[in-house]
Amino acid sequence: MIFDAPLLSGLLLQAGFSDVHRWDWQNTEHADVDDYSQAHLPHMDKESGRLMSLNLEAVK
């Protein structure tokens, strides 16, 4: 299944989570580590590329 932000947000809210929002890899202590949470297409084009993964954060 492919999730988009509205669908995944709705599922998280139904499961009892709150404060659902996009996770910002740039505001982490490991932002300088090139992991899959910041994978862009084309590869490494973090200025004008497109994020490959949908990363959401929520509170339980």
GUKOLFI-355250 format. One record per residue: x, y, z of N, C-alpha, C in turn; residue in one letter. Coordinates in steps of 0.1 Angstrom, whole numbers, plus 5000, padded with zeros to 4 digits. Layout:
N
XYZXYZXYZA
...
# end
This chain:
60
500849885000500050005000500950125000M
500550224993501250354993500450455001I
501050515010500450615019500750755014F
499850845015500150995014499851055028D
500251175029500151245042498751245048A
497751285040496351285046495951145051P
496151035043495750905047496550855059L
497850865059498550825071498250905083L
498051035082497651115093496351075099S
495351045090494050995095494150865102G
494950775097495150645104495850655117L
496850745118497450775131496450835141L
495650925137494650985146493650885150L
493250795141492250685145492850595155Q
494150575154494850485164495150545177A
494750675179494950735192496050835193G
496750865182497850955182497251095180F
498051195184497751335182498951415177S
498751535174499751625170500551565158D
499851515148500551455136501051565127V
502351555124502951645115504151585108H
504551655097505751595090506951605099R
507751505098509051495106510051575098W
510751665104511751745098513151695101D
513751625091515051575094516151675096W
515851805092516851905094516951955108Q
515951925116515951975130516151855140N
517151775137517551655145518951665149T
519351595159520751595163521651525153E
521051445144521751365135521551415120H
521251535118520951595105522051585096A
523251575101524451565092524751415088D
523951325092524151185088523151155077V
523651105066522851085054522150945055D
520950945062520250825063518950835054D
518150725054517050725045515950825048Y
515950885060514950985063515151105055S
516351125049516551245041516951215027Q
516551095022516951055009516051134999A
516751194989516151284979516351224965H
515451254956515551224942515751354934L
516751374926517851294924518651284937P
519451174938520251144950521151264954H
521051294967521751404974521451544970M
520351564962519951694958518951754968D
519451794980518651834991518151974989K
518652044980518252184978516952184969E
516952114958515852124948515251984945S
515751884951515251744949513951724957G
513451604955512151564962512451454972R
511951464984512051364994511451234989L
512151124991511750994987510750934996M
510850955009510050895019509050995026S
507950935030506951015038507250985053L
507751085060508051075074507151165082N
506351105091505451175099505851145114L
505551245122505751235137504451255144E
504151185155502951205162503251175177A
502251215185502351195200501351085204V
501750995212500750895217500550915232K
# end
